[in-house]
Amino acid sequence: CGHLSGKHLVSVDEMATKIEAVVHAKRDREFMVIARTDARAVEGLEAAVQRAATYAEAGADALFPEALESAEEFQTFAREIRKRGVTVPLIANMTEFGKTPLLSVAEFERLGYRGVLFPVTALRTALRAIGELLAELKLFGSQRDWLHHMMTRQELYELLRYADSGTSRREDV
C-alpha cells in the first residue's frame, strides 16, 4: 500500500526499463500502461515529478503519483510535470484513511487529473454492511428488516445478465 510507511523504491532506470518492456510487449492499442510512483513518501515531491517524467519518456500512457498529501501537492505535481513537456493523463488515487485528503472528482479535474481511482471504497462499504447484517441475523434471526437494502432477484439477474448466459432460468433457484 502506497499509504504505509517503510517502503523502498527500485531505481529510476530499473522502473523505466520495466515500462519500456511492457510498452514494447503490448499488443492492444487500448491497453494503457499507467506508471505509478511512490517516490513522494521516500524521496519527496520533486523526485516523484522527475521519476514520473522519466516514466512518461519510457512510454507510459498515464502517470499515477501515489500518496500525495494535499491538494497543493497534486496541483504542484501537475504543474511541474507539464513544465517538463509531459502531456499524458494524470491519475489520482482516492483511498480513504490514507495520506491523501478526501477530494472529489471535480476537485481533481480542476487540479489537472483526468482519472480518479476509488480502489477500496465499495469494498469497505460492503464489508461494513455485511458486518451489520450478520449482527442483525445473530440478534434477531431474520433478514426481514434488511430487504430494502438488497437487490431483488430480478435486479441481480439483470446485473449478472443471467438471461444471456444460456442457463435455464428457474425462479425457485
N, CA, C and O atoms as a DFTB+ gen file, in Angstrom:
692 C
 N C O
     1  1       0.843      -1.187       0.000
     2  2       0.000       0.000       0.000
     3  2       0.879       1.238       0.000
     4  3       1.786       1.364       0.824
     5  1       0.616       2.137      -0.909
     6  2       1.399       3.353      -1.019
     7  2       1.217       4.309       0.138
     8  3       1.985       5.262       0.271
     9  1       0.219       4.081       0.981
    10  2      -0.035       4.981       2.099
    11  2       0.604       4.486       3.390
    12  3       0.409       5.094       4.443
    13  1       1.357       3.403       3.330
    14  2       2.067       2.897       4.501
    15  2       3.510       3.368       4.472
    16  3       4.070       3.626       3.407
    17  1       4.100       3.475       5.640
    18  2       5.496       3.899       5.743
    19  2       6.430       2.715       5.533
    20  3       6.008       1.560       5.572
    21  1       7.705       3.022       5.309
    22  2       8.730       1.987       5.237
    23  2       8.924       1.355       3.878
    24  3       9.534       0.290       3.779
    25  1       8.429       1.971       2.842
    26  2       8.587       1.367       1.509
    27  2       9.959       1.683       0.933
    28  3      10.619       2.639       1.339
    29  1      10.370       0.863      -0.018
    30  2      11.629       1.043      -0.736
    31  2      11.306       1.141      -2.221
    32  3      10.360       0.519      -2.705
    33  1      12.091       1.918      -2.924
    34  2      11.870       2.122      -4.352
    35  2      12.934       1.423      -5.174
    36  3      14.089       1.332      -4.759
    37  1      12.545       0.932      -6.339
    38  2      13.546       0.466      -7.293
    39  2      14.158       1.709      -7.927
    40  3      13.604       2.802      -7.813
    41  1      15.276       1.550      -8.581
    42  2      15.914       2.705      -9.214
    43  2      15.048       3.224     -10.363
    44  3      14.237       2.488     -10.925
    45  1      15.231       4.485     -10.697
    46  2      14.506       5.091     -11.813
    47  2      14.783       4.313     -13.093
    48  3      13.866       4.032     -13.864
    49  1      16.042       3.966     -13.317
    50  2      16.406       3.238     -14.536
    51  2      15.731       1.871     -14.600
    52  3      15.256       1.465     -15.661
    53  1      15.686       1.159     -13.475
    54  2      15.047      -0.157     -13.459
    55  2      13.560      -0.038     -13.787
    56  3      13.019      -0.829     -14.560
    57  1      12.915       0.947     -13.197
    58  2      11.482       1.120     -13.464
    59  2      11.244       1.537     -14.909
    60  3      10.324       1.034     -15.554
    61  1      12.056       2.443     -15.420
    62  2      11.908       2.874     -16.819
    63  2      12.096       1.692     -17.767
    64  3      11.386       1.576     -18.766
    65  1      13.045       0.822     -17.457
    66  2      13.278      -0.368     -18.282
    67  2      12.057      -1.282     -18.258
    68  3      11.680      -1.843     -19.287
    69  1      11.440      -1.432     -17.093
    70  2      10.231      -2.255     -16.990
    71  2       9.094      -1.654     -17.814
    72  3       8.371      -2.374     -18.503
    73  1       8.943      -0.351     -17.741
    74  2       7.886       0.312     -18.513
    75  2       8.132       0.129     -20.002
    76  3       7.209      -0.188     -20.751
    77  1       9.364       0.325     -20.431
    78  2       9.702       0.134     -21.848
    79  2       9.378      -1.284     -22.301
    80  3       8.868      -1.485     -23.403
    81  1       9.670      -2.267     -21.455
    82  2       9.398      -3.664     -21.809
    83  2       7.897      -3.913     -21.955
    84  3       7.464      -4.588     -22.889
    85  1       7.115      -3.372     -21.038
    86  2       5.664      -3.553     -21.111
    87  2       5.102      -2.861     -22.348
    88  3       4.268      -3.424     -23.057
    89  1       5.562      -1.645     -22.602
    90  2       5.093      -0.907     -23.780
    91  2       5.429      -1.677     -25.051
    92  3       4.605      -1.776     -25.960
    93  1       6.629      -2.216     -25.111
    94  2       7.059      -2.976     -26.289
    95  2       6.233      -4.257     -26.455
    96  3       5.957      -4.678     -27.578
    97  1       5.843      -4.868     -25.342
    98  2       5.136      -6.148     -25.393
    99  2       3.637      -6.005     -25.636
   100  3       2.994      -6.968     -26.054
   101  1       3.077      -4.848     -25.389
   102  2       1.614      -4.747     -25.511
   103  2       1.175      -4.875     -26.963
   104  3       1.821      -4.366     -27.879
   105  1       0.055      -5.570     -27.146
   106  2      -0.458      -5.849     -28.480
   107  2      -1.762      -5.117     -28.767
   108  3      -2.178      -5.016     -29.922
   109  1      -2.391      -4.620     -27.751
   110  2      -3.684      -3.955     -27.889
   111  2      -3.493      -2.458     -27.683
   112  3      -3.018      -2.029     -26.632
   113  1      -3.858      -1.674     -28.671
   114  2      -3.694      -0.219     -28.583
   115  2      -4.511       0.384     -27.450
   116  3      -4.177       1.453     -26.938
   117  1      -5.577      -0.296     -27.059
   118  2      -6.444       0.198     -25.986
   119  2      -5.859      -0.071     -24.598
   120  3      -6.305       0.516     -23.612
   121  1      -4.872      -0.948     -24.520
   122  2      -4.226      -1.281     -23.245
   123  2      -3.389      -0.086     -22.797
   124  3      -2.532       0.393     -23.539
   125  1      -3.641       0.387     -21.590
   126  2      -2.897       1.544     -21.085
   127  2      -1.842       1.109     -20.084
   128  3      -2.102       0.287     -19.205
   129  1      -0.667       1.661     -20.224
   130  2       0.401       1.468     -19.242
   131  2       0.361       2.685     -18.326
   132  3       0.700       3.797     -18.730
   133  1      -0.057       2.455     -17.095
   134  2      -0.144       3.529     -16.107
   135  2       1.019       3.360     -15.143
   136  3       1.103       2.366     -14.421
   137  1       1.910       4.335     -15.139
   138  2       3.102       4.261     -14.291
   139  2       2.826       4.940     -12.955
   140  3       2.481       6.120     -12.898
   141  1       2.984       4.182     -11.902
   142  2       2.783       4.695     -10.548
   143  2       4.135       5.003      -9.935
   144  3       5.104       4.267     -10.128
   145  1       4.189       6.105      -9.189
   146  2       5.384       6.383      -8.409
   147  2       5.005       6.633      -6.955
   148  3       4.109       7.422      -6.653
   149  1       5.700       5.951      -6.074
   150  2       5.547       6.133      -4.633
   151  2       6.661       7.013      -4.068
   152  3       6.870       7.059      -2.855
   153  1       7.368       7.704      -4.946
   154  2       8.568       8.442      -4.541
   155  2       8.281       9.586      -3.578
   156  3       9.162       9.954      -2.802
   157  1       7.102      10.152      -3.596
   158  2       6.799      11.286      -2.722
   159  2       7.125      10.953      -1.271
   160  3       7.724      11.771      -0.573
   161  1       6.747       9.781      -0.812
   162  2       6.944       9.405       0.590
   163  2       8.397       9.108       0.928
   164  3       8.802       9.240       2.083
   165  1       9.180       8.710      -0.058
   166  2      10.556       8.279       0.199
   167  2      11.567       9.357      -0.160
   168  3      12.501       9.621       0.599
   169  1      11.380       9.977      -1.315
   170  2      12.375      10.925      -1.830
   171  2      11.851      12.350      -1.965
   172  3      12.628      13.261      -2.254
   173  1      10.556      12.565      -1.764
   174  2       9.980      13.895      -1.865
   175  2       9.240      14.137      -3.169
   176  3       9.323      13.347      -4.110
   177  1       8.515      15.246      -3.203
   178  2       7.657      15.563      -4.337
   179  2       8.446      15.814      -5.614
   180  3       8.044      15.353      -6.683
   181  1       9.552      16.529      -5.528
   182  2      10.355      16.815      -6.722
   183  2      10.857      15.517      -7.352
   184  3      10.857      15.379      -8.575
   185  1      11.280      14.577      -6.529
   186  2      11.739      13.287      -7.055
   187  2      10.584      12.532      -7.712
   188  3      10.777      11.862      -8.726
   189  1       9.386      12.639      -7.135
   190  2       8.220      11.980      -7.733
   191  2       7.941      12.556      -9.115
   192  3       7.623      11.819     -10.048
   193  1       8.061      13.874      -9.243
   194  2       7.853      14.522     -10.542
   195  2       8.907      14.050     -11.536
   196  3       8.586      13.716     -12.676
   197  1      10.162      14.024     -11.103
   198  2      11.243      13.622     -12.005
   199  2      11.084      12.168     -12.444
   200  3      11.247      11.849     -13.622
   201  1      10.769      11.295     -11.503
   202  2      10.547       9.890     -11.848
   203  2       9.402       9.766     -12.849
   204  3       9.520       9.060     -13.850
   205  1       8.307      10.448     -12.577
   206  2       7.144      10.364     -13.462
   207  2       7.486      10.841     -14.867
   208  3       7.056      10.236     -15.849
   209  1       8.248      11.912     -14.970
   210  2       8.659      12.412     -16.291
   211  2       9.484      11.360     -17.024
   212  3       9.315      11.158     -18.227
   213  1      10.367      10.698     -16.307
   214  2      11.179       9.633     -16.901
   215  2      10.290       8.478     -17.355
   216  3      10.516       7.896     -18.416
   217  1       9.284       8.148     -16.557
   218  2       8.381       7.052     -16.913
   219  2       7.564       7.400     -18.159
   220  3       7.288       6.533     -18.988
   221  1       7.182       8.662     -18.284
   222  2       6.472       9.091     -19.497
   223  2       7.392       8.977     -20.709
   224  3       6.961       8.543     -21.777
   225  1       8.644       9.362     -20.549
   226  2       9.622       9.227     -21.638
   227  2       9.809       7.764     -22.027
   228  3      10.077       7.450     -23.186
   229  1       9.665       6.872     -21.045
   230  2       9.816       5.435     -21.303
   231  2       8.596       4.853     -22.011
   232  3       8.619       3.702     -22.447
   233  1       7.528       5.647     -22.125
   234  2       6.360       5.190     -22.866
   235  2       5.077       5.041     -22.080
   236  3       4.067       4.607     -22.634
   237  1       5.086       5.391     -20.795
   238  2       3.856       5.275     -20.009
   239  2       2.749       6.112     -20.637
   240  3       2.985       7.230     -21.093
   241  1       1.543       5.560     -20.655
   242  2       0.388       6.239     -21.233
   243  2      -0.293       7.182     -20.247
   244  3      -1.041       8.071     -20.654
   245  1      -0.042       6.994     -18.962
   246  2      -0.613       7.842     -17.919
   247  2       0.300       7.750     -16.702
   248  3       1.085       6.812     -16.569
   249  1       0.186       8.737     -15.818
   250  2       1.024       8.788     -14.617
   251  2       0.148       8.826     -13.371
   252  3      -0.906       9.462     -13.344
   253  1       0.614       8.131     -12.346
   254  2      -0.148       7.940     -11.116
   255  2       0.771       8.247      -9.934
   256  3       1.476       7.355      -9.463
   257  1       0.778       9.497      -9.441
   258  2       1.574       9.813      -8.258
   259  2       0.834       9.349      -7.001
   260  3      -0.256       9.841      -6.707
   261  1       1.409       8.425      -6.276
   262  2       0.742       7.816      -5.130
   263  2       1.004       8.580      -3.841
   264  3       2.110       9.064      -3.597
   265  1      -0.033       8.678      -3.026
   266  2       0.016       9.179      -1.649
   267  2       0.500      10.619      -1.531
   268  3       1.260      10.953      -0.622
   269  1       0.056      11.471      -2.457
   270  2       0.320      12.894      -2.268
   271  2      -0.542      13.353      -1.097
   272  3      -1.620      12.808      -0.860
   273  1      -0.061      14.357      -0.369
   274  2      -0.657      14.645       0.929
   275  2      -1.522      15.896       1.002
   276  3      -2.004      16.235       2.082
   277  1      -1.732      16.585      -0.100
   278  2      -2.594      17.771      -0.080
   279  2      -3.015      18.119      -1.503
   280  3      -2.414      17.668      -2.478
   281  1      -4.056      18.929      -1.594
   282  2      -4.481      19.419      -2.908
   283  2      -3.351      20.211      -3.546
   284  3      -3.163      20.162      -4.762
   285  1      -2.606      20.932      -2.738
   286  2      -1.481      21.718      -3.250
   287  2      -0.417      20.815      -3.869
   288  3       0.160      21.159      -4.901
   289  1      -0.153      19.670      -3.253
   290  2       0.827      18.739      -3.825
   291  2       0.336      18.189      -5.166
   292  3       1.122      18.061      -6.105
   293  1      -0.944      17.868      -5.260
   294  2      -1.478      17.397      -6.544
   295  2      -1.342      18.479      -7.604
   296  3      -0.968      18.197      -8.742
   297  1      -1.643      19.707      -7.232
   298  2      -1.536      20.819      -8.174
   299  2      -0.086      21.044      -8.581
   300  3       0.205      21.242      -9.761
   301  1       0.823      21.015      -7.615
   302  2       2.249      21.198      -7.904
   303  2       2.756      20.090      -8.810
   304  3       3.470      20.357      -9.777
   305  1       2.398      18.857      -8.507
   306  2       2.821      17.737      -9.341
   307  2       2.362      17.964     -10.779
   308  3       3.154      17.837     -11.713
   309  1       1.085      18.298     -10.958
   310  2       0.539      18.506     -12.308
   311  2       1.265      19.651     -13.013
   312  3       1.635      19.527     -14.181
   313  1       1.467      20.744     -12.320
   314  2       2.137      21.901     -12.929
   315  2       3.570      21.565     -13.325
   316  3       4.005      21.885     -14.431
   317  1       4.297      20.923     -12.426
   318  2       5.711      20.619     -12.674
   319  2       5.887      19.567     -13.765
   320  3       6.834      19.640     -14.548
   321  1       4.994      18.600     -13.822
   322  2       5.113      17.571     -14.864
   323  2       4.824      18.190     -16.228
   324  3       5.456      17.821     -17.218
   325  1       3.883      19.121     -16.291
   326  2       3.573      19.800     -17.554
   327  2       4.722      20.715     -17.978
   328  3       4.990      20.859     -19.171
   329  1       5.399      21.333     -17.012
   330  2       6.566      22.175     -17.327
   331  2       7.652      21.373     -18.032
   332  3       8.442      21.924     -18.799
   333  1       7.686      20.084     -17.771
   334  2       8.686      19.212     -18.395
   335  2       8.216      18.713     -19.763
   336  3       8.883      17.888     -20.387
   337  1       7.095      19.203     -20.217
   338  2       6.595      18.824     -21.535
   339  2       5.820      17.525     -21.565
   340  3       5.501      17.023     -22.643
   341  1       5.515      16.974     -20.416
   342  2       4.778      15.711     -20.340
   343  2       3.285      16.007     -20.491
   344  3       2.733      16.844     -19.777
   345  1       2.647      15.318     -21.419
   346  2       1.231      15.589     -21.706
   347  2       0.301      14.408     -21.442
   348  3      -0.905      14.517     -21.663
   349  1       0.834      13.291     -20.978
   350  2      -0.025      12.125     -20.729
   351  2      -0.991      12.433     -19.582
   352  3      -0.711      13.299     -18.753
   353  1      -2.123      11.729     -19.531
   354  2      -3.088      11.955     -18.449
   355  2      -2.496      11.643     -17.076
   356  3      -1.624      10.787     -16.931
   357  1      -2.997      12.363     -16.082
   358  2      -2.624      12.121     -14.692
   359  2      -3.790      11.432     -13.994
   360  3      -4.955      11.769     -14.207
   361  1      -3.446      10.459     -13.157
   362  2      -4.427       9.660     -12.430
   363  2      -4.212       9.887     -10.937
   364  3      -3.076       9.893     -10.464
   365  1      -5.308      10.073     -10.195
   366  2      -5.233      10.235      -8.739
   367  2      -5.859       9.020      -8.065
   368  3      -6.756       8.377      -8.611
   369  1      -5.370       8.724      -6.879
   370  2      -5.865       7.608      -6.086
   371  2      -6.618       8.175      -4.894
   372  3      -6.033       8.866      -4.059
   373  1      -7.912       7.888      -4.812
   374  2      -8.709       8.424      -3.719
   375  2      -9.112       7.301      -2.783
   376  3     -10.230       6.788      -2.828
   377  1      -8.163       6.935      -1.931
   378  2      -8.439       5.907      -0.943
   379  2      -8.723       6.573       0.399
   380  3      -8.149       7.611       0.726
   381  1      -9.596       5.974       1.149
   382  2      -9.959       6.520       2.445
   383  2      -8.919       6.121       3.492
   384  3      -8.264       5.086       3.368
   385  1      -8.779       6.943       4.508
   386  2      -7.948       6.645       5.678
   387  2      -6.463       6.570       5.347
   388  3      -5.698       5.913       6.053
   389  1      -6.060       7.234       4.284
   390  2      -4.652       7.270       3.896
   391  2      -4.077       8.658       4.092
   392  3      -4.574       9.444       4.899
   393  1      -3.038       8.946       3.355
   394  2      -2.346      10.227       3.472
   395  2      -2.984      11.324       2.629
   396  3      -2.775      12.509       2.891
   397  1      -3.751      10.942       1.632
   398  2      -4.370      11.901       0.725
   399  2      -5.687      12.401       1.308
   400  3      -6.508      11.601       1.757
   401  1      -5.900      13.730       1.308
   402  2      -7.193      14.235       1.782
   403  2      -8.306      13.810       0.828
   404  3      -8.059      13.556      -0.351
   405  1      -9.522      13.736       1.340
   406  2     -10.653      13.324       0.517
   407  2     -11.048      14.464      -0.417
   408  3     -11.604      15.474       0.013
   409  1     -10.753      14.282      -1.690
   410  2     -11.075      15.262      -2.723
   411  2     -12.077      14.640      -3.688
   412  3     -12.082      13.425      -3.884
   413  1     -12.913      15.461      -4.283
   414  2     -13.911      14.971      -5.237
   415  2     -13.302      14.848      -6.630
   416  3     -12.223      15.375      -6.902
   417  1     -14.007      14.150      -7.497
   418  2     -13.583      14.032      -8.890
   419  2     -13.472      15.426      -9.505
   420  3     -12.513      15.709     -10.223
   421  1     -14.440      16.295      -9.232
   422  2     -14.406      17.661      -9.776
   423  2     -13.177      18.421      -9.274
   424  3     -12.552      19.162     -10.033
   425  1     -12.833      18.239      -8.009
   426  2     -11.636      18.906      -7.479
   427  2     -10.381      18.393      -8.177
   428  3      -9.506      19.178      -8.543
   429  1     -10.294      17.083      -8.360
   430  2      -9.132      16.533      -9.069
   431  2      -9.076      17.047     -10.502
   432  3      -7.997      17.356     -11.008
   433  1     -10.217      17.140     -11.155
   434  2     -10.233      17.677     -12.520
   435  2      -9.672      19.097     -12.549
   436  3      -8.881      19.435     -13.429
   437  1     -10.079      19.927     -11.587
   438  2      -9.564      21.301     -11.524
   439  2      -8.060      21.332     -11.271
   440  3      -7.375      22.273     -11.671
   441  1      -7.554      20.301     -10.608
   442  2      -6.118      20.220     -10.316
   443  2      -5.325      19.633     -11.480
   444  3      -4.095      19.591     -11.433
   445  1      -6.019      19.179     -12.523
   446  2      -5.333      18.678     -13.713
   447  2      -5.301      17.171     -13.872
   448  3      -4.493      16.653     -14.643
   449  1      -6.164      16.451     -13.160
   450  2      -6.172      14.981     -13.208
   451  2      -7.355      14.504     -14.042
   452  3      -8.477      14.989     -13.888
   453  1      -7.086      13.545     -14.926
   454  2      -8.112      13.053     -15.853
   455  2      -8.822      11.802     -15.355
   456  3      -9.873      11.437     -15.883
   457  1      -8.268      11.149     -14.359
   458  2      -8.889       9.945     -13.829
   459  2      -8.693       9.867     -12.333
   460  3      -7.684      10.334     -11.803
   461  1      -9.663       9.272     -11.649
   462  2      -9.571       9.098     -10.203
   463  2      -9.932       7.656      -9.882
   464  3     -10.973       7.154     -10.309
   465  1      -9.065       6.996      -9.129
   466  2      -9.313       5.626      -8.680
   467  2      -9.938       5.662      -7.290
   468  3      -9.523       6.447      -6.437
   469  1     -10.921       4.826      -7.067
   470  2     -11.509       4.612      -5.750
   471  2     -11.313       3.124      -5.445
   472  3     -12.265       2.351      -5.545
   473  1     -10.096       2.709      -5.074
   474  2      -9.730       1.294      -5.093
   475  2     -10.463       0.395      -4.106
   476  3     -10.709      -0.771      -4.415
   477  1     -10.814       0.892      -2.945
   478  2     -11.474       0.010      -1.975
   479  2     -12.712       0.645      -1.354
   480  3     -13.213       0.152      -0.343
   481  1     -13.209       1.714      -1.930
   482  2     -14.383       2.401      -1.392
   483  2     -15.584       1.459      -1.324
   484  3     -16.219       1.341      -0.276
   485  1     -15.895       0.800      -2.418
   486  2     -17.047      -0.103      -2.446
   487  2     -16.823      -1.297      -1.518
   488  3     -17.751      -1.736      -0.838
   489  1     -15.604      -1.821      -1.486
   490  2     -15.308      -2.960      -0.616
   491  2     -15.484      -2.588       0.851
   492  3     -16.101      -3.334       1.610
   493  1     -14.948      -1.442       1.254
   494  2     -15.092      -1.021       2.654
   495  2     -16.560      -0.847       3.028
   496  3     -16.986      -1.240       4.114
   497  1     -17.322      -0.256       2.122
   498  2     -18.744      -0.038       2.370
   499  2     -19.485      -1.368       2.454
   500  3     -20.313      -1.563       3.344
   501  1     -19.194      -2.274       1.541
   502  2     -19.848      -3.584       1.536
   503  2     -19.508      -4.379       2.793
   504  3     -20.381      -5.022       3.376
   505  1     -18.257      -4.340       3.207
   506  2     -17.859      -5.091       4.399
   507  2     -18.548      -4.553       5.651
   508  3     -18.941      -5.326       6.525
   509  1     -18.694      -3.231       5.739
   510  2     -19.427      -2.659       6.875
   511  2     -20.872      -3.144       6.852
   512  3     -21.407      -3.542       7.886
   513  1     -21.504      -3.114       5.689
   514  2     -22.894      -3.559       5.567
   515  2     -23.025      -5.045       5.901
   516  3     -23.975      -5.450       6.571
   517  1     -22.082      -5.849       5.438
   518  2     -22.108      -7.286       5.741
   519  2     -22.009      -7.509       7.243
   520  3     -22.747      -8.320       7.802
   521  1     -21.106      -6.799       7.893
   522  2     -20.961      -6.924       9.347
   523  2     -22.236      -6.550      10.079
   524  3     -22.640      -7.232      11.021
   525  1     -22.872      -5.464       9.647
   526  2     -24.121      -5.039      10.281
   527  2     -25.234      -6.054      10.044
   528  3     -26.017      -6.337      10.951
   529  1     -25.311      -6.602       8.834
   530  2     -26.321      -7.621       8.539
   531  2     -26.099      -8.866       9.396
   532  3     -27.047      -9.407       9.965
   533  1     -24.857      -9.317       9.488
   534  2     -24.575     -10.515      10.284
   535  2     -24.906     -10.298      11.758
   536  3     -25.395     -11.210      12.425
   537  1     -24.646      -9.109      12.266
   538  2     -25.010      -8.799      13.654
   539  2     -26.529      -8.845      13.826
   540  3     -27.031      -9.351      14.829
   541  1     -27.247      -8.319      12.850
   542  2     -28.714      -8.345      12.877
   543  2     -29.235      -9.786      12.834
   544  3     -30.155     -10.140      13.572
   545  1     -28.641     -10.611      11.968
   546  2     -29.056     -12.013      11.892
   547  2     -28.794     -12.737      13.203
   548  3     -29.613     -13.536      13.658
   549  1     -27.659     -12.455      13.801
   550  2     -27.324     -13.095      15.079
   551  2     -28.311     -12.670      16.169
   552  3     -28.750     -13.488      16.978
   553  1     -28.648     -11.393      16.175
   554  2     -29.511     -10.850      17.216
   555  2     -30.976     -11.240      17.025
   556  3     -31.644     -11.632      17.982
   557  1     -31.481     -11.131      15.780
   558  2     -32.910     -11.315      15.537
   559  2     -33.253     -12.567      14.742
   560  3     -34.414     -12.974      14.704
   561  1     -32.255     -13.187      14.104
   562  2     -32.511     -14.415      13.360
   563  2     -33.289     -14.228      12.072
   564  3     -33.868     -15.184      11.556
   565  1     -33.312     -13.018      11.546
   566  2     -34.052     -12.771      10.306
   567  2     -33.421     -11.616       9.535
   568  3     -32.825     -10.709      10.114
   569  1     -33.569     -11.676       8.212
   570  2     -33.114     -10.602       7.332
   571  2     -34.274      -9.710       6.898
   572  3     -34.105      -8.823       6.061
   573  1     -35.448      -9.950       7.470
   574  2     -36.681      -9.264       7.070
   575  2     -36.513      -7.742       7.004
   576  3     -36.967      -7.122       6.042
   577  1     -35.890      -7.144       7.977
   578  2     -35.748      -5.682       8.010
   579  2     -34.643      -5.165       7.097
   580  3     -34.400      -3.960       7.035
   581  1     -33.984      -6.057       6.402
   582  2     -32.893      -5.651       5.505
   583  2     -33.282      -5.711       4.033
   584  3     -32.474      -5.350       3.177
   585  1     -34.471      -6.146       3.719
   586  2     -34.863      -6.316       2.326
   587  2     -34.725      -5.030       1.518
   588  3     -34.369      -5.082       0.341
   589  1     -34.997      -3.889       2.123
   590  2     -34.901      -2.625       1.379
   591  2     -33.454      -2.264       1.035
   592  3     -33.224      -1.392       0.196
   593  1     -32.482      -2.915       1.663
   594  2     -31.065      -2.701       1.340
   595  2     -30.600      -3.613       0.204
   596  3     -29.540      -3.392      -0.381
   597  1     -31.388      -4.626      -0.103
   598  2     -30.949      -5.669      -1.036
   599  2     -31.434      -5.429      -2.459
   600  3     -32.447      -4.767      -2.686
   601  1     -30.684      -5.988      -3.417
   602  2     -31.168      -6.080      -4.792
   603  2     -32.222      -7.178      -4.816
   604  3     -32.096      -8.184      -4.118
   605  1     -33.248      -6.985      -5.613
   606  2     -34.222      -8.059      -5.790
   607  2     -33.579      -9.152      -6.643
   608  3     -32.508      -8.966      -7.220
   609  1     -34.252     -10.281      -6.705
   610  2     -33.760     -11.365      -7.554
   611  2     -33.665     -10.883      -8.999
   612  3     -32.679     -11.161      -9.682
   613  1     -34.682     -10.162      -9.467
   614  2     -34.689      -9.674     -10.842
   615  2     -33.530      -8.705     -11.084
   616  3     -32.861      -8.793     -12.113
   617  1     -33.288      -7.792     -10.156
   618  2     -32.178      -6.840     -10.307
   619  2     -30.839      -7.568     -10.372
   620  3     -29.967      -7.215     -11.166
   621  1     -30.686      -8.586      -9.529
   622  2     -29.447      -9.360      -9.523
   623  2     -29.262     -10.084     -10.852
   624  3     -28.178     -10.054     -11.434
   625  1     -30.322     -10.734     -11.332
   626  2     -30.226     -11.445     -12.608
   627  2     -29.906     -10.497     -13.752
   628  3     -29.126     -10.837     -14.641
   629  1     -30.501      -9.314     -13.737
   630  2     -30.204      -8.332     -14.783
   631  2     -28.747      -7.886     -14.711
   632  3     -28.081      -7.764     -15.739
   633  1     -28.262      -7.646     -13.519
   634  2     -26.865      -7.247     -13.353
   635  2     -25.921      -8.322     -13.879
   636  3     -24.937      -8.024     -14.556
   637  1     -26.232      -9.565     -13.562
   638  2     -25.386     -10.686     -13.979
   639  2     -25.634     -11.101     -15.427
   640  3     -24.934     -11.962     -15.959
   641  1     -26.633     -10.488     -16.060
   642  2     -27.028     -10.845     -17.431
   643  2     -27.334     -12.341     -17.507
   644  3     -26.941     -13.040     -18.441
   645  1     -28.035     -12.788     -16.505
   646  2     -28.363     -14.199     -16.352
   647  2     -29.097     -14.749     -17.567
   648  3     -28.830     -15.871     -17.996
   649  1     -30.014     -13.974     -18.123
   650  2     -30.783     -14.435     -19.285
   651  2     -29.880     -14.670     -20.492
   652  3     -30.196     -15.495     -21.349
   653  1     -28.772     -13.961     -20.565
   654  2     -27.836     -14.108     -21.681
   655  2     -26.865     -15.271     -21.496
   656  3     -26.096     -15.589     -22.403
   657  1     -26.898     -15.901     -20.330
   658  2     -25.890     -16.914     -20.019
   659  2     -26.171     -18.267     -20.650
   660  3     -25.291     -19.128     -20.681
   661  1     -27.386     -18.470     -21.154
   662  2     -27.731     -19.767     -21.726
   663  2     -28.194     -20.751     -20.671
   664  3     -28.604     -21.864     -21.000
   665  1     -28.137     -20.362     -19.423
   666  2     -28.592     -21.207     -18.325
   667  2     -30.110     -21.131     -18.259
   668  3     -30.691     -20.053     -18.382
   669  1     -30.751     -22.279     -18.064
   670  2     -32.206     -22.239     -17.952
   671  2     -32.572     -21.455     -16.704
   672  3     -31.918     -21.558     -15.666
   673  1     -33.616     -20.683     -16.829
   674  2     -33.993     -19.781     -15.752
   675  2     -35.045     -20.445     -14.874
   676  3     -36.083     -20.903     -15.352
   677  1     -34.756     -20.484     -13.600
   678  2     -35.709     -21.030     -12.643
   679  2     -35.898     -20.006     -11.544
   680  3     -34.923     -19.550     -10.946
   681  1     -37.115     -19.644     -11.275
   682  2     -37.394     -18.634     -10.251
   683  2     -37.213     -19.180      -8.834
   684  3     -37.114     -18.407      -7.881
   685  1     -37.169     -20.509      -8.689
   686  2     -37.039     -21.074      -7.348
   687  2     -35.594     -21.422      -7.003
   688  3     -35.348     -22.141      -6.035
   689  1     -34.638     -20.923      -7.780
   690  2     -33.224     -21.209      -7.519
   691  2     -32.781     -20.418      -6.322
   692  3     -31.621     -20.504      -5.920
